[in-house]
Amino acid sequence: MRYALCALRAEWTKLRTAGGAVGLLALAVVLTVGLGAGTAQGAMCPGPGCGEDGVRIALTGVVLGQAVVAIAAVLTVSGEYGTGMIRTTFTAVPHRIAAFTAKAAVLTGAVLAAGALAVLGSLLAGRYLLPGRGFTAANGYPPLSLSDGPTLRAAVGSVLYLALVALLALGVATAVREAASAIGTVLGLLYLFPVVAHVVGDPEWQRHLQQISPMTAGLAVQSTTHLDKLPIGPWAGLGVLAAWAAAALLGGGVLLRLRDA
């Protein structure tokens, strides 16, 4: 237990002091809230039944914030390999999987905190901006509130989504080691899948690609309306992203044990 606490303390110290991860997570919060507020300000619901999802509009910024979260996660690993600090880490914590687990735990905690701030800020901005754009109770859109079950699910799911993106990036970075390659791989997984899905002409294949896409499937958790039209259910979609993250962590962990530092 004491050994694990020492590893966690060491990883927390590195996260705060090296690689600029804390600054990047703060930037992710600002960008997420900013894009969500801008999207809410630009949305329009002219009358009842306009078909828009007000919660998802407010949470649009997660699509941008996740990129910064992924970069922060990659740098927590690649930064150590780039400076050679990884050898010091393994000297202090010889059990590599213990060090890897501690890094994942600390990163997850930091991203959950940043994600909560980003999501709450986005929903607060949406609560005040959307009514002025026609999203009123008269048009079937009560003010955004966490007391509403679907809104709460979208909020909690979005925070978990960001944490899973961070773990996906951590696993990929541990396997790849080099920052640019790891960032390119993670962002490609997140953003290229939806592009490929739209290029495919066959609706059935398009739906299948959306169901296995880390971003498209994962962000289904934000939807609060027209759930029957989604390619995959909200929690099932988040489970797809969790599977991607687990696979990346498993692959990274195995390679971490097998290769030299």
C-alpha positions as CSV (number, residue, x, y, z in Angstrom):
1,M,0.0,0.0,0.0
2,R,2.8,2.4,0.9
3,Y,4.6,1.5,-2.3
4,A,1.5,2.3,-4.3
5,L,1.1,5.6,-2.5
6,C,4.7,6.6,-3.2
7,A,4.2,5.8,-6.9
8,L,1.0,7.9,-7.0
9,R,2.7,10.8,-5.3
10,A,5.6,10.7,-7.7
11,E,3.3,10.7,-10.7
12,W,1.2,13.5,-9.3
13,T,4.4,15.6,-8.8
14,K,5.5,14.9,-12.4
15,L,2.1,15.8,-13.8
16,R,2.2,19.1,-12.0
17,T,5.7,20.1,-12.8
18,A,6.7,18.5,-16.1
19,G,5.5,18.6,-19.7
20,G,2.8,21.4,-19.2
21,A,0.0,18.8,-18.8
22,V,-1.8,21.0,-16.2
23,G,-1.7,24.0,-18.5
24,L,-3.0,21.9,-21.4
25,L,-5.9,20.6,-19.3
26,A,-6.8,24.2,-18.3
27,L,-6.7,25.0,-22.0
28,A,-9.0,22.1,-22.7
29,V,-11.5,23.5,-20.2
30,V,-11.4,27.0,-21.8
31,L,-11.7,25.6,-25.4
32,T,-14.6,23.3,-24.4
33,V,-16.6,25.9,-22.7
34,G,-15.8,28.5,-25.4
35,L,-16.8,26.4,-28.3
36,G,-19.9,25.2,-26.5
37,A,-20.9,28.8,-25.8
38,G,-20.2,29.9,-29.3
39,T,-22.3,27.0,-30.8
40,A,-25.1,27.8,-28.4
41,Q,-25.1,31.4,-29.4
42,G,-25.2,30.4,-33.1
43,A,-28.0,27.9,-32.8
44,M,-31.6,28.6,-33.6
45,C,-34.9,27.0,-32.7
46,P,-37.6,28.9,-34.6
47,G,-40.5,27.0,-33.1
48,P,-41.9,23.9,-31.4
49,G,-40.5,20.6,-32.8
50,C,-37.3,22.1,-34.4
51,G,-35.6,18.8,-33.7
52,E,-32.4,20.1,-32.2
53,D,-30.8,18.6,-29.1
54,G,-30.1,21.5,-26.8
55,V,-27.9,19.5,-24.4
56,R,-25.7,18.2,-27.2
57,I,-25.4,21.7,-28.6
58,A,-24.1,23.0,-25.3
59,L,-21.6,20.2,-25.1
60,T,-20.2,20.6,-28.6
61,G,-16.9,21.9,-27.2
62,V,-16.0,18.4,-26.1
63,V,-15.2,17.6,-29.7
64,L,-12.4,20.1,-29.5
65,G,-11.4,19.7,-25.9
66,Q,-10.7,16.0,-26.3
67,A,-7.8,16.8,-28.7
68,V,-6.1,18.9,-26.1
69,V,-6.8,16.2,-23.4
70,A,-5.2,13.6,-25.7
71,I,-2.1,15.7,-26.3
72,A,-1.7,16.3,-22.6
73,A,-2.0,12.5,-22.0
74,V,0.6,11.7,-24.7
75,L,3.1,14.2,-23.3
76,T,3.0,12.6,-19.8
77,V,4.6,9.6,-21.4
78,S,6.6,10.9,-24.3
79,G,8.1,13.7,-22.3
80,E,9.7,11.2,-20.0
81,Y,11.1,9.2,-22.9
82,G,12.4,12.3,-24.5
83,T,14.3,13.6,-21.5
84,G,15.4,10.2,-20.3
85,M,13.4,10.6,-17.0
86,I,11.8,7.3,-17.7
87,R,15.0,5.5,-16.4
88,T,14.7,7.5,-13.2
89,T,11.1,6.5,-12.9
90,F,11.9,2.8,-13.3
91,T,14.7,3.0,-10.8
92,A,12.4,4.5,-8.2
93,V,9.6,2.2,-9.1
94,P,11.1,-1.0,-10.6
95,H,7.7,-2.7,-11.1
96,R,6.8,-1.1,-14.4
97,I,3.2,-2.0,-14.4
98,A,2.8,-0.4,-10.9
99,A,4.4,2.8,-12.3
100,F,2.1,2.6,-15.4
101,T,-1.0,2.1,-13.2
102,A,-0.1,5.0,-11.0
103,K,0.4,7.2,-14.0
104,A,-3.0,6.2,-15.4
105,A,-4.7,6.8,-12.1
106,V,-3.2,10.2,-11.6
107,L,-4.0,11.2,-15.2
108,T,-7.6,9.9,-14.9
109,G,-8.2,11.9,-11.7
110,A,-6.8,15.1,-13.3
111,V,-8.9,14.7,-16.5
112,L,-12.0,13.9,-14.5
113,A,-11.6,17.2,-12.6
114,A,-10.9,19.2,-15.7
115,G,-13.7,17.5,-17.6
116,A,-16.2,18.2,-14.8
117,L,-15.3,21.9,-15.0
118,A,-15.5,21.9,-18.7
119,V,-18.9,20.2,-18.9
120,L,-20.5,22.2,-16.1
121,G,-19.2,25.4,-17.6
122,S,-20.6,24.4,-21.0
123,L,-24.0,23.5,-19.6
124,L,-24.1,26.7,-17.6
125,A,-23.4,28.7,-20.8
126,G,-26.0,26.8,-22.6
127,R,-28.6,27.4,-19.9
128,Y,-28.2,31.1,-20.3
129,L,-27.6,31.4,-24.0
130,L,-30.0,28.8,-25.6
131,P,-33.3,30.4,-24.4
132,G,-32.3,33.6,-26.3
133,R,-32.0,31.4,-29.5
134,G,-35.5,30.0,-29.2
135,F,-34.8,27.0,-27.0
136,T,-37.5,27.9,-24.5
137,A,-40.1,26.0,-22.5
138,A,-42.8,27.1,-24.9
139,N,-40.9,25.4,-27.7
140,G,-40.4,22.2,-25.7
141,Y,-36.9,23.1,-24.2
142,P,-36.9,23.8,-20.5
143,P,-33.7,25.3,-19.1
144,L,-30.7,22.9,-19.0
145,S,-30.5,21.3,-15.6
146,L,-28.7,18.4,-14.0
147,S,-31.9,17.4,-12.3
148,D,-33.1,16.2,-15.7
149,G,-32.1,12.6,-16.1
150,P,-31.0,12.7,-19.7
151,T,-29.0,15.9,-19.2
152,L,-27.3,14.4,-16.1
153,R,-26.4,11.3,-18.1
154,A,-25.0,13.4,-20.9
155,A,-23.0,15.4,-18.5
156,V,-21.5,12.5,-16.6
157,G,-21.0,10.6,-19.8
158,S,-19.1,13.5,-21.3
159,V,-16.7,13.7,-18.3
160,L,-16.1,9.9,-18.6
161,Y,-15.6,10.3,-22.3
162,L,-12.8,12.7,-21.8
163,A,-11.2,10.5,-19.2
164,L,-11.4,7.5,-21.6
165,V,-9.8,9.6,-24.4
166,A,-6.9,10.4,-22.0
167,L,-6.5,6.7,-21.2
168,L,-6.6,5.8,-24.9
169,A,-3.9,8.4,-25.6
170,L,-1.8,7.1,-22.6
171,G,-1.9,3.6,-23.9
172,V,-1.0,4.6,-27.5
173,A,1.8,6.9,-26.2
174,T,3.3,4.1,-24.1
175,A,3.3,1.8,-27.1
176,V,4.7,4.3,-29.6
177,R,6.8,6.5,-27.2
178,E,7.4,9.3,-29.8
179,A,5.1,12.3,-29.2
180,A,4.2,13.3,-32.8
181,S,3.5,9.7,-33.9
182,A,1.3,9.0,-30.8
183,I,-0.6,12.3,-31.2
184,G,-1.2,11.6,-34.9
185,T,-2.4,8.1,-34.1
186,V,-4.8,9.1,-31.4
187,L,-6.3,12.1,-33.3
188,G,-6.5,9.9,-36.4
189,L,-8.6,7.3,-34.5
190,L,-10.8,10.0,-33.1
191,Y,-11.4,12.2,-36.1
192,L,-10.8,10.1,-39.2
193,F,-13.3,7.4,-38.4
194,P,-16.3,9.8,-38.8
195,V,-14.8,11.1,-42.1
196,V,-14.5,7.5,-43.5
197,A,-18.0,6.7,-42.3
198,H,-19.4,9.6,-44.3
199,V,-17.4,8.7,-47.4
200,V,-18.7,5.1,-47.4
201,G,-21.9,5.0,-49.6
202,D,-23.5,1.9,-48.2
203,P,-25.8,2.9,-45.2
204,E,-25.3,-0.4,-43.5
205,W,-21.5,-0.2,-43.6
206,Q,-21.8,3.5,-42.6
207,R,-23.7,2.5,-39.5
208,H,-21.3,-0.3,-38.6
209,L,-18.3,2.2,-38.9
210,Q,-20.2,4.6,-36.6
211,Q,-20.8,1.9,-34.1
212,I,-17.1,1.1,-33.8
213,S,-15.8,4.7,-34.1
214,P,-14.3,5.8,-30.8
215,M,-15.6,9.3,-31.1
216,T,-18.9,8.8,-32.9
217,A,-19.9,5.9,-30.6
218,G,-18.5,7.5,-27.4
219,L,-20.3,10.9,-28.0
220,A,-23.6,9.1,-28.4
221,V,-23.8,9.5,-24.6
222,Q,-24.4,13.2,-25.1
223,S,-27.7,12.7,-27.0
224,T,-30.9,13.3,-25.1
225,T,-33.4,13.3,-28.1
226,H,-34.1,10.9,-31.0
227,L,-32.2,8.1,-29.3
228,D,-33.9,5.6,-31.6
229,K,-32.0,7.2,-34.6
230,L,-28.5,6.8,-33.1
231,P,-26.3,4.1,-34.6
232,I,-25.6,2.9,-31.0
233,G,-27.1,3.5,-27.6
234,P,-25.6,6.2,-25.3
235,W,-24.0,3.9,-22.7
236,A,-23.2,1.2,-25.2
237,G,-21.4,3.8,-27.3
238,L,-19.3,4.9,-24.3
239,G,-18.5,1.2,-23.8
240,V,-17.0,1.1,-27.3
241,L,-14.6,3.9,-26.4
242,A,-13.8,2.1,-23.1
243,A,-12.9,-1.0,-25.1
244,W,-10.6,1.0,-27.3
245,A,-9.0,2.6,-24.2
246,A,-8.6,-0.9,-22.6
247,A,-7.0,-2.3,-25.7
248,A,-4.5,0.6,-25.9
249,L,-3.6,0.3,-22.2
250,L,-3.2,-3.4,-22.5
251,G,-0.9,-3.1,-25.6
252,G,1.1,-0.3,-24.0
253,G,1.5,-2.2,-20.8
254,V,2.7,-5.3,-22.5
255,L,5.2,-3.4,-24.6
256,L,6.3,-1.5,-21.5
257,R,7.3,-4.8,-19.8
258,L,9.0,-6.3,-22.8
259,R,11.1,-3.4,-24.1
260,D,14.1,-1.6,-22.6
261,A,13.5,1.9,-21.2
